[in-house]
Amino acid sequence: MTPQALFTIILLIAIASFAFEQWIEYLNTTTRSNILPECLTGFYDQQTYSKQQNYERDNYRFELVSESLSFFAILALLLLSGFAWVDALLRGYTDSAIVQALLFFGILGFVSDLLSIPFDIYHTFVIEARFGFNKTTPKTFLFDKLKGWLLAAIVGGGILSLIVFIYEQSGAWFWILAWVCISVFTLFLSYFYTTLLVPLFNKLTPLPKGELRDAIEKVAEKADFNLRDISIMDGSKRNTHGNAYFSGFGRKKSIVLFDTLINDHSVDELAAVLAHEIGHYKKKHVLKGLLSGILQTGILLFVLSLLLKSPLLAFALGAQVPSFHIAVVAFGILYSPFSTVLGIALNGLSRKHEYEADRFALSISKPGALQEALIRLSVKNLSNLTPHPWYVFVHYSHPALLQRLAALKSAEQY
């Protein structure tokens, strides 16, 4: 295969990926209607439903513009050999493969992020504010951005340097050694995520003693779950969206509740939400998700190692000298169809896990509490209650609300 033929394939994949994504997004718009469907009576009133439809419509238009501009920027870089131009520019300053890779991805990432700032500002301070969600101040927005850049430079730069070093030194063992290093880092991050990373952006406080903690501990006791760490996160610092999540494993497992969630739900509902999160742990979903992610990384690195041996990837993007970083860009585009298929499969598995965790929560929480919590959370977040089935199939890691409630009702009757 010639570099020109491979470039054509890369170009066609980039175009097809964008077209497929826009088709799926468009399909999701076909299920919208300002008229409240009969099946939603009791979940939304007409006014709230109309607000949700407008929120969905505004976000779709915003994403269409931002994603289109991002796609055309990548298309321009491909057609004008922009990646090769940056590579050639850097080669005039350093011969180090590690420094070249750091500067290459650093420049592209920084420029990309700078160009996205106006869109981030518009989404945060216009769309989210219009619908009553935004609580982010300009100061918080700025510091979040600066901390994100610093974290990317230190952590991302460190991992990239290690991977390039392994590639330069290990030859055929590259993918195995890189896989081991990334897997160790993934496990470390999963173990210490709440204690190391979250405090950089949010304040965590232990859930105080009282009715809510007693209810949660009672649910944990029913599940034979040793729960030591329950924290409240100041999610209201940025927006009014509610959420809860489980992180860690072993002695470091912890549950985090957004303060917005606590403000909007009853004690029984919150206990049911926590029962659901405990269900993920008891059903080993956390472990399965971690292992599947590690396996996916191993497959990606193995395929990458096979293609890196050939200079064809770099030449296809117009580079005069083969390099790790140029080859990774070409590989990333070539791998995207497989990544999409794998993502769909993992989303399907995740939706299955959500149903299982819901059924587990039914066994240790008050009847109807989880259903009420899901409905209230959906209404509060203006979630789409009528997504297109294909959009759910491709993008949803959680089942749509109506399907989830139907499954809970069926499980209760059983």
NULODREN-539415 format. One record per residue (C-alpha): residue in three letters; z, y, x. Coordinates in steps of 0.25 Angstrom, whole numbers, plus 2048, in hexadecimal, padded with zeros to 3 digits. Last residue first. Layout:
N
ALAZYX...
This chain:
414
TYR8A07D475AGLN8A27E0750GLU8A87E975CALA89C7E4765SER8927E875BLYS8987F6759LEU8987F8768ALA88A7F4769ALA8867FE75ELEU88E809765ARG886806772GLN87980676BLEU87C813764LEU881819771ALA87581677APRO87980B784HIS87E810792SER87581079FTYR86A816797HIS85D81A79FVAL85280F79DPHE856807791VAL85D81378ATYR85081B78CTRP848810786PRO85180F77AHIS84F81E777PRO85D825777THR863828769LEU87182B76BASN86E835776SER87C83A77CLEU881848778ASN88D846781LYS897848777VAL89084076CSER88E834776LEU89D83577BARG8A283576CILE899829769LEU89D821775ALA8AC825773GLU8AB821764GLN8A5814767LEU8AF811772ALA8BB813769GLY8B580B75DPRO8C080075FLYS8CB804769SER8C87FF777ILE8CA7F277ESER8BF7E9778LEU8B57F4774ALA8B57F8783PHE8B07EB787ARG8A47EC77DASP8A17FA783ALA8A17F5791GLU8977EA78DTYR88E7F4786GLU88F7FD792HIS88C7F279CLYS87F7EE794ARG87B7FD795SER87D7FC7A4LEU8747F07A5GLY8697F779EASN86B8037A7LEU86A7FA7B3ALA85D7F47AEILE8578027ABGLY85B8067B9LEU8557FA7C0VAL8487FD7B9THR84980C7BDSER84C8087CBPHE8407FF7CCPRO83780A7C7SER83E8147D1TYR83C80B7DDLEU82E8117E1ILE83481F7E0GLY84181C7E8PHE8388157F2ALA8308217F5VAL83C82A7F7VAL84381F800ALA83781E809ILE83882D80BHIS84682B80FPHE84581F818SER839825820PRO82B822824VAL82382D82BGLN817835826ALA81D836818GLY81383880CLEU81B831801ALA814824803PHE816824812ALA825823810LEU824817806LEU81981180FPRO82281081CSER825802818LYS8337FC81BLEU839805811LEU8337FD806LEU83B7F0808SER8487F880BLEU8468007FEVAL8457F37F6PHE8527EE7FCLEU8597FB7FALEU8557FC7EBILE85A7ED7E9GLY8677F07F0THR86A7FD7E8GLN8677F67DBLEU8717EB7DFILE87C7F67E2GLY8797FC7D5SER87A7EE7CELEU8877EC7D5LEU88E7F97D1GLY8897F77C3LYS88E7E97C2LEU89C7ED7C8VAL89D7F87BEHIS8997EF7B2LYS8A37E57B6LYS8A67E27A7LYS8B57E77AATYR8B07F37B1HIS8A67F77A6GLY8B07F479BILE8BA7FD7A2GLU8B080979FHIS8AF804791ALA8BE80478FLEU8BE812795VAL8B581778AALA8BE80F780ALA8CB816785LEU8C3824784GLU8C0821776ASP8CE81D772VAL8D4829779SER8CA832771HIS8BE838777ASP8B984677AASN8C384C785ILE8C483F78CLEU8B583E78ETHR8B484C793ASP8BF84979DPHE8B583F7A3LEU8BC8317A5VAL8BC82A7B2ILE8C081B7B3SER8C48157C1LYS8C28097C9LYS8C780A7D7ARG8CF7FE7D7GLY8C37F57D5PHE8B77FD7D1GLY8B380B7D0SER8AE8137C4PHE8AF8147B5TYR8A981F7ADALA8AC8297A2ASN8A483479BGLY8A4840793HIS89984B794THR8A0859793ASN89A85F7A0ARG89D8637AELYS8AD8657B0SER8AE85D7A3GLY8AD8507ABASP8BB8537B1MET8BD8447B4ILE8C983D7AESER8CE8307B6ILE8D38227B3ASP8D781A7BFARG8E080E7BELEU8D98057B5ASN8DB7F67B7PHE8D37F07ABASP8D97E57A3ALA8D07E9798LYS8DB7EB78EGLU8E37F279AALA8D77FC79CVAL8D77FF78DLYS8E680278DGLU8E480A79AILE8DA813793ALA8E3815787ASP8EF81978FARG8E6822797LEU8E182978BGLU8EF82A784GLY8F6830791LYS8F782F79FPRO8ED8387A7LEU8DF8347ABPRO8DE8367B9THR8D68437BDLEU8C88437C3LYS8C28517C7ASN8B38517C8PHE8A88537D2LEU8AD84E7E0PRO8B88467D8VAL8AD83D7D3LEU8A98397E1LEU8B58337E8THR8BF82D7DETHR8B682A7D3TYR8AB8247DBPHE8B481C7E5TYR8B180E7E1SER8A28117DCLEU89F8197E8PHE8A580E7F2LEU89D8047EBTHR89080C7ECPHE89380F7FAVAL8948007FDSER8877FD7F6ILE8808087FDCYS88480380BVAL8817F4807TRP8747F8801ALA87080080ELEU8747F4816ILE86B7EA80ETRP85F7F480CPHE85F7F781BTRP8607E9821ALA8517E8824GLY8527F482DSER8607F7830GLN861804839GLU85880F832TYR85A80A824ILE869809826PHE86981782BVAL86181C81FILE86B815816LEU87781C81DSER87182981DLEU86D82880EILE87C82480BGLY882830813GLY87883A80DGLY87B8357FFVAL88A836801ILE88B843809ALA87E84B805ALA87F8467F6LEU88E8497F5LEU88B8577FBTRP8808597F1GLY8888557E5LYS89485D7EALEU88A8697EALYS8858667DCASP8928647D6PHE8978717DCLEU88C8797D6PHE88D8727C8THR89C8747C8LYS89A8837CCPRO8908857C1THR89A87F7B7THR8988727B1LYS89D8717A2ASN89086D79CPHE89086478FGLY88E86E784PHE88086B780ARG87A878786ALA883876792GLU87D869796ILE86F86E794VAL87187C79BPHE87C87B7A6THR87B86D7AAHIS86C86A7A7TYR8678787ACILE8708777B8ASP86B8697BCPHE85D86D7BAPRO85E8797C3ILE8658707CDSER85A8657CDLEU85286D7D8LEU85E86E7E1ASP86085F7DFSER85285B7E3VAL8538647EFPHE86085E7F3GLY85B8507F1LEU84E8527F8ILE854859804GLY86084F805PHE856843804PHE84E84880FLEU85984D818LEU861840817ALA855838819GLN851840825VAL85F84082BILE86083182AALA85282E830SER85583783BASP84983E841THR84D84C83DTYR84785A83BGLY83885883AARG83A84B833LEU840853827LEU83485A824ALA82C84E824ASP83584781AVAL835853811TRP826853811ALA82584480FPHE82E846802GLY8258517FDSER8188497FFLEU8118537F5LEU80F8487EALEU81C8427ECLEU82584E7EDALA81D8547E1LEU8208487D8ILE82F8487DCALA82F8577D7PHE8278537CBPHE8318497C7SER83D8527C9LEU83685D7C0SER8348527B6GLU84284D7B6SER84785C7B5VAL83E85F7A9LEU83F8527A1GLU84E8527A4PHE85086079EARG84885C792TYR84F84F790ASN85D856791ASP859861787ARG85585677DGLU86184D77ETYR86A85977DASN86285E770GLN86385076AGLN87285076DLYS87485D766SER86C85875ATYR87684C75ATHR88285675AGLN87D85E74FGLN879852746ASP88684B748TYR887840752PHE88D832753GLY890830744THR881830740LEU87982B74CCYS87381F745GLU86D82973BPRO865831745LEU86983F747ILE85C848745ASN859850752SER851844757ARG85083E765THR84B82F767THR83E83476DTHR84583C778ASN84982F77FLEU83B82A780TYR838837788GLU842833792ILE83C826793TRP82F82C795GLN83483679FGLU83A82B7A7PHE82D8227A7ALA82582E7ABPHE82E8327B7SER82E8237BCALA81F8227BAILE81D82F7C2ALA82682B7CEILE82081D7CELEU8128227CELEU81582B7DAILE81B8207E2ILE80F8177DETHR8068217E3PHE80E8237F0LEU80D8147F2ALA7FE8157F1GLN7FD8217FBPRO80681A805THR7FD80E805MET800800800
